[in-house]
Structure formats: C-alpha cells, structure tokens
Amino acid sequence: MDPIQTEVVVLGAGPGGYAAAVYAADLGKKVILVEQGPRLGGVCLNRGCIPSKALLHATKMITEAKESAHRGITFAAPVIQLEKLREWKNTVLTKLGHGITNLAQRRGVQVMHARGYFEDSQTLRVETPEGQQFIKFQQAIIAVGSKPALPKIFDLGNPRVMTSTEALEVEEIPQNLLIIGGGYIGMELGTVYAALGSQVTVVEALDSILTGADADLIRPVAAYAKKAFKEVRLKSKVVKMATAGKQIKVVVETDGQPKEELYDRVLVSVGRVPNCTDLGLENTKVERDEKGFIKVNNKQQTTDPGIYAIGDVAGGVMLAHKASKEARVAVEVIAGEDSVFEKVVIPAVVFTDPEVAWCGLTETEAKAKGIEVQVAKFPWGASGRALTFDRTDGLTKLIIDPATERVLGVGIVGHGAGELIAEGVLAVEMGATVKDLSLCVHPHPTLSETVMEAAEIFYGHATHAFVRKQTAA
C-alpha cells in the first residue's frame, strides 16, 4: 500500500493538537490529525480539565445548599446517585468531543483514530484496527500530552490507589480518602470528594499547598480546606504503602515521626510525566531533556527540522491554554510567518473553593528575583457583590512597577476568580498602567469592580476602602 501524502501531520488531538490541526487547515495546509483515543479532545477534555470542572460544579451545589440555611432557605439532605452523576458528566464530554470532530471535518482535516510511531523524520506509521498505514509528511507536530505520575512506591496494582484519571470516574464515595500531593489536582479533587461526603486527608511534602501562588491568595483556600477536609498535613510524606484487605495501609512521616493509617482509597497527585515513550523518537533527530520532555526552541521546533512539539510534551507549565498558544506559534512558523513563543502571559487558575488565579509576575517571584514592586490589594469584604452571596473571603491584588506604574502581575482569589483573571492578562499583555485600570468604568455591582478598586487603592482614593497611597520602600 502506498503511503498517504500530507503536508502536516499532528500527533495527538488535545487542546494543542486539534488547535494546531484546524489552524493549519485554515491556512490552506493539507492536514492529518492522528489520535489513538476514541474521542478527540485529549486528556483535558476526557480525563482532566472538563470532567473535573463538571464535577466541581455539580458538587458545589451540595455545599451551597448547606450554606443557604442562614439565609432562611433550607434544603433536604442531598441524595447522590453516582451513576446518574457519571452519565451527566459523560454527556458533557461527548458533546464537546462531537463538537471538535465537527470542527475538524468542516475544516477538511482528516482524522485517523490510530496509534502513531515515527519510522523516520518524514514517515509516521499508524496502527489502526484495519492494519498499518504509513503517512509521509513535510512537517509533524507532536502534541501527545502527559499522564499522571505514579512512583513505584505507590504503584500497588490495586484499584483503590488512584490517579486523577480513575478519581474522575467517581466509582464510589470512599469514607476515608488520602490525597498525596497538595497541588491543584489534589486540592480540586479533594474539594469534589469532600462535598460528596468523604473524609479527606491531604499529605503535602512542602510547607504549603498550591505551590506557585502567593501566600495571601492561598490563605482562603487553606481556610476552606481546614473546614471541609478532615486534615491538610504539610511537611509530610508517604514513605510506605501496602494493600490491607479492602483498605490501603499507609505510613505517613511528619517531622521524622512515622504514623500508620488505613484508608479506603488513595489518590496520588504528585505531578505529570510526558507521553514520550514508544513514539519512535529515536528514529528521528528529536532530543529530550533529562526529565523526558522534548527539547524545543521559541518557535516550537525540535532538534529535527521538520518536527515540532507543543503542550505538555514540550515541558513548561502544563496548561491547556498554553498548548493552544504554542499550537498557533508552530503552525505560523510552518506557514512561513515570523512567530515566536516569547513573553507570553499565561494565566493559571485553580478551581478550588474559592478559586485562585494569577498571571504575570507574582509577589513571590518578585521577591525571589529582587525586583522592586508595589502591591495594591482590594479585600472582597468591601465588595457589595461579594457580600450578596456571602463570599467575602476573596482578594484582588495588583503587582506594579513603581517607576512606570505598569501592571506587572495580577492575582485573584475568590468566587469566579478564573473568569476575572482575563482582565489581568489583558492588562499585563498590553502594558497597561495602574492608571488605565483605575480609569476604566466597571459595572456595579460586580466582582470585576475589585480590579478597578485595587488600582484606585494604589492612588489612595478607592471608594469602598480607605488605604493611603503606597510609597516605594
């Protein structure tokens, strides 16, 4: 059988892969999109961002119902039907998957559900249920993503030890759930299971949850977890794990003191590793770093001239929107445009309760790098909108260059922070000054006003908070 000829082949149909495929097709390229899974969308849609946010929304209803009692509105105890919850979640995934397939078809992208393997720098072997085929390409974009890390110490071959993939299936509500790792995945899924009724214990090796976010943004999340979880144990690590009947026996070490405990299920959320193995990369000139990520330059080019890599597999922050941006850069370079991935403002959002979001320079980074900044904060206790739904635990902060008054970073914690951070991204990306933000009229009463009022606090004349203008140290 003669090989299939194409200009661009994209390996992996996640947020980076399908974005690259449809964009390349829009620019007139002949494109083949290869995805080994039955549904397009990658980890994000099928085993990550989308199912976790669906479950967070569903279980949030339980928490809000309980919290409404003091307003004079009470509800009966929730009846949780896990099978129905899973069905609803899966309908969301199915709809989105069909939508991506439809987008690809309308763009003229050829989709192949197959496993891809590089025979050489211009040939991809694809293994379909009907047999093997070969694709000859001019350029390839690798977008195969990542998978949850499962260190050998935790890999018992026991289904009661879960990664995020299994946890998102919500097969049962364990009475006692141990979560190893207090990063965004552990804290988000802990929020889901705690709302469903599990006694959740989080064990984190570092001295804080959600490493990377500023301490003042983490504080409200830690306060919520203290109330909703059984325990959050910092500076602790799991040193031993074994099957014990229908439970998992775990030895947790804190301050050098081991403690043996039993849990019904354990969620391991200690990071992710790239899906680089068994791709045939050794048959190309593509190089990987010491952690297994594919080496790329600022044009997303690998060390093999015709092969590009984007998203998780190329390292850096493992976020879907970062992969989508890298997809555009790679495709534009392939199309002959002068495009680079440099100084791109990538927001981060943690969908805990409350949500945490930030972009640009953080206060922690500024201190670590010795960058002089001024910080303007607006507490949500002074926000009328926050008061209307009893969520005054939020905070909006601006990181400001004292010499130019440019906004270098924005951090938000509170209800809907993930939606609000986009204004911060725009401000940092466009080089806005704090004066620009203070002069923009924001609708009232909204949480978006907190961005404007944080800017006004910098000048000492915020309407709803009295804070004198900050001066440089």
N, C-alpha and C positions, 0 to 999 in steps of 0.2 A: 504494500500500500504506500502510495506516495505521501510524503509529509504534507501537512497543512501549512500554507504560507500565510504569514501575517506580519504587520509592521510592529505591533506592540502586543505582548502577552503580559497579562497581570496575574500573578500567582497569589491567591487569597482574596476573598470578597468581603472583608470587613470594612469599616469606615474609611480606611485608607485605600484599600483595593478597589472597591466599587466606585469611590470618588474618582480615582485615577482612570478607571476604565471609561466611565461616562464622559469625563472631561476630555480625554484623548479622542474619543469618538466625536465629541462636539467640535474638536479642532481638525476633523477630517481624517483621522487615522483609522486604519483597519485594526480592530481590537478583539482579542480573545481573552475572556475572563475565566480563569480556572479556579474552582472551589471544590474541595474534597467533601465538604458537608452537604447535606440535602437541602439546606436553606441558605440563601445569601444573607450577609449581614455580619458574619464573623462572630468573634467572642462577644463583642459589645452588644449586639442585638440578641444573640442566642443564649449566652452564658455569662453576661456581665451587666453593663450599664442599664439596659432596658428592663430585663426581668427584676433586677434589684430595685429600680425606681418604682416599678409597678407594685412590688411587694411593700415597699416603704409607704407608698400612698395608701394601699389597702389597710395596712396595719395602723397607720396614723389615725384612721377613723376610730379605732378602738380607744386610742389614747385621748382623742378629742372628745369622745363621748363621755369618758370618765371625768375629764376636766370641766365639762359643762355643768356639773351638778351645782357648783356655787353660783351659777347664773340663774338658777331656778329651773333648769331644764335637765331632767334625768332620763336615762335610758335603761332598759333591762340589760342584764349581763349578755355579752355577745355569744352567739352560737357560731362556732368556727367549723366550717365544712372544708377541710383541706383539699378534697378532690375538686370541689367547685372553685376554690381559690386558684388551684393549679390550672384548671380549664380556662378560667378568665385570663390569667397571666399568659397562657399559651395562645389565646386568641389575639392578644396584642402582638406577640411575636410573629404569628402567622400573617397578620395584616401588614406589618412592616416588611416582612420578607417578600410577600407578594408585590408590595409597592416597589421594592428595589429591583425585583425581577422585571417588572413592567417598565421601569425607567431604563434598564439595560436594553430591553427589546426595542423600545421606541427610539433609542439612540443607535440601534444597529450593532450593539455589542453581542458577539457570540459567546454564550455562556456554556461552559463544559463542567459538569459535576464529575470531577476526577482528581486523582492524586497526581501531583506534578513532581518530576525529577529531572534535574539538568544532566543531559548526556554530555554537553559541552557548552561553550559560551554562546551558541546560537541555536541550540536544539533543546527543547523540553519534551521529555517523554511523559505522556499522560496515560494513566491506568484507569480505564472506565469499566463498568460491568460488562461491556461488549468486547473488551480487549484493549490492547495497547495501540496508541497512535502517537505520532511524532509531530511536533509543531516547530517549524523553522521561523525564527523571529529576528527582527532587526534590533529591537530593544525589549528588555524584560524589566518588569517592576516587581520586586519581591515584597509582598505585604502579608506575610503569613502569621503575624501577630505573636502572642505569647501564651503561656499556660501557667497555672498556679504552681509555685514551687512546693515540693513535698520532700523535705530532707529525709534521709534513710531512717533516722531515729523515730520519725513519726509514721513511716510507711509500714503499717502492720498488715496490710491486706485485709483490713476489717472495714466494712461499710460504715461502721459507726465513727470512723475517722474520716472527716470530710474535708474537701477543699471548697472554695466558693462555688464550683460547678455543681457539686452534689447538694450543698446547702440551699441553693436557689430552687431545687426541686421540692423542698419542704415536704418530705415524705412523712414526717411526724413532728410533733412538738415535744422535744425532749424535756424531761423535768429539770435536769441539770445539764447545762451546756458550757463547755470550756472553749474559749476562743484564744488561740495562741497568736498574738500579734494585735497591737492596738492601732494599726494604721487605718486608712479609710475603709478598706474592705471589711476588716474585723468589726469596726465600730458601726458601719452601716448595717451589716447582717446581725450584729448584736442588737441593734435597735429593733429590727424586724422580729427576731425571736423573743425578745423581752416583751414586746407588745402582745405577742401570741400567747405568752404565759410561761416561757422558760425562765428558770433561774440562771442568769448569765454571769459567768466569771471570765474576765479578760486578764490575760497574763502578758505583760509587755516588758521586754528586756531593758528598754531605755527608761529615762526618768520622766517621760511624758508620752501621752497618746498623740496621734496625729502629728508626728514629726514633720517639720517643714512650715507649719503655720505658726504665727506669732502667739506667744503665751496668752495675751489678752483675748485673742479670738478663740483659743481652745477652752478657756475657763468656763464659759456657759455650757459647752458640750460635756465637759468633765462633771459639772454640777448636775446635769440631766442624767448622765450615766450613773452617778452616785445614787440617784434616786430610783432609777429604772432598773439598773443591773444589781445583781447580788454583790458584786465586788469588781473593782478595777485594781489589779495588783501591778504596780510599777517596779522597775529594777528587779524583775523576777524572770526566771526562765524554766522551761520544762526540760528536765535532764534525763527522764526515763518515762517510757510509756509501754503498756502491755495490755493485752486482752484479759479481762476478768469476767468470765461468763457473759452476761448481757450488758456489761459495762466496760469502761476503759479505765484502767488503773494508771494514775499519773503521779509522778514525783515532781513537785514544783520547788525550786530553790529560790529563797528570798533572803538576802543578806547572808548568804552562805549556809542557811539553815534549810535542809530538805523537809518537805512535808508530803505525805502520801494521801491522795484523794481519789475518789471514784466519780466518774461522770457517765451520763447516759450516751452522750455524743461529744466529739471534739471537732472543732473547726480549725484547720491550720491555715492561717492567713499571714504568711511571713514573706510575701513578695511573689514575683512572677519571673519566669525564665523564658528566653526567646525560643520560638519553634524553628530552630535552625538545623536540627539533626535530620539526617536521611532525606536531604533535598538534592543531593548530588553536587553540593557547592565545591567539593574537592575536584570536580571535573571542570571547574571554571577558574578564573583568576580572582574570585571574590575572597577577601580576607575577613577574618573575625578577630575581635579583641579577646582579652583574657577571660572575660565573662561570657563569651559566646555570641555577643552581638555583632552584626555585620558592620564593618567599617564603611562610613560614607563621608563625603565632603559636604560643603554647604549647598551643593546642587543635588544632593541625594544620590550622587554617583558612587558606586562601589569602586574597588580597585580593578574591576573588569569593565572596560569602556562601554560595553553595551548593556550593562546590568545595573539597575538602580534598586535601592531599598528604602522603604518608608515604614513609619509606625513603630510599634513595639520592637520589632526585629532589628531596627536600626539604633536602638538604645535611646537614652534621654528619658524624659518624663513619659510614662505610659498612659497617654490620654487619647481618646478617640479624635478629638478636635485637632490635636497636634498632628495625628496621622493624616487627617483630611487636608490640612495645610501643606504638609510635606508632599502629598499626592499632587497638588496643584503645581508645586515647585518642580517636581520631577517631570511632569507632563509638559510644562512650559519649556524646560530645558530640552527635552526631546523634540519639541516643536521649533527649536532654534531661538527661543527667547532668552534674554539675559535675566534669569530668575535665580534668586538665592534664598536660602532659609537662614536669615540673619536678623538679629534684634527683633524677633517676632514675639509679641506679647501673648503668652499662653496662659489663660486663666486656669485656676484649679478650683474645683468645687467638691466638697464633701457633703453628702446628703444625709447627714446625721440629724438629730434633733437637739438644738437648732442646726441649720445648715451653716457651713463655713465656706467662704470663697475669698480668693485673693488673686491679684495679678501684679505684674511688675515687681519692683523692689519691695521686699518685706523689711520690717523694722529689724528683725533678727539678722538678715543678710547685711543690712547697712552697718550694724554694729560690728559684725564679724569682719567686714571689709574696710572698716574705718571711714565710711562715707558719712559726712555730716548731713543730717536731715532734721527737719522739724516734723512733728506728728500732730495732726489735728484730729480729735475724736469727738464724735457725737453719740451720746448714750441714748438708747431707744426708750429709756424711761421718760424722756422728754418728747417722744413721738406720739401724737394723738392717735395715729393709725395703729401703732403697736399696742397702745392701751385698749383699743376696741376689741382686740382678740387676745388680750392677756398675755402678750409675748413681749415684755419689756426687757428681756434678758439679752437683747441684741446690742450691737455696737457697729458703727461705721467709722473707719479711720482713713486718713489720707497721709501718705508719706511724701514729703515736699522738699524740694531743693531750696534751701534758704536764700541762695544767691539769685536764682532766677524765678523762684516761686512756681516752677514747673511741678506737675504731679508726677512723681516717680513710681508710685505704687498705691494700690487701694486694697483695703481689707475689710471684709464684712462678715459678721456672724449674726444669725438671726433668721427668722421665718422668711423663706424665699430669697435668701442671700444669693443662691445660684442664678436667679433671674436678674437680680440687681447688679451683679458684677460686670455685666456687659457695658454699662456706662463707664465703669472704671477702666475697662480695656480700651474703650474709645478714647478716653481722656489721656491715658498713658501713650497709646499708639500715635495719637495726633499731636502730642506735645502740648497738651492744654496746660494752662496755668491754673492755680487755685482760684484766681480772679474769674477765669472763664466759667468755672463751675458755680461760683457764687452768684454770677450774673444770669445764669440760665434759670428761667422760671420753671419750677417743678409743680405738678398738680398737687392739690391738697384735698383731703388728707391721704397721703400715700407714704409708703416706706422710702420711695425714691427721694423724698424731701431730705432724708437723712444725709444724702450725699451733698446736697446744696448747703445744708446747715453745718456739716463738718467743715466745708470751705469757709462759711461765714465765721465759724469759731476761730479759724486761723486769724481772722482780722478782728476778733473780739466783739463782733456785733451780731451773733446768732440770735434770732428772735426768741427761740424757746430754750436757750441755755445761756447762762452767764459765765463766760470764761474770758479772761483778759488775753489780748493778743500775745502769742508766744514770741519770745525773743531768742535769738541764736545763742547757744551756750558759749 
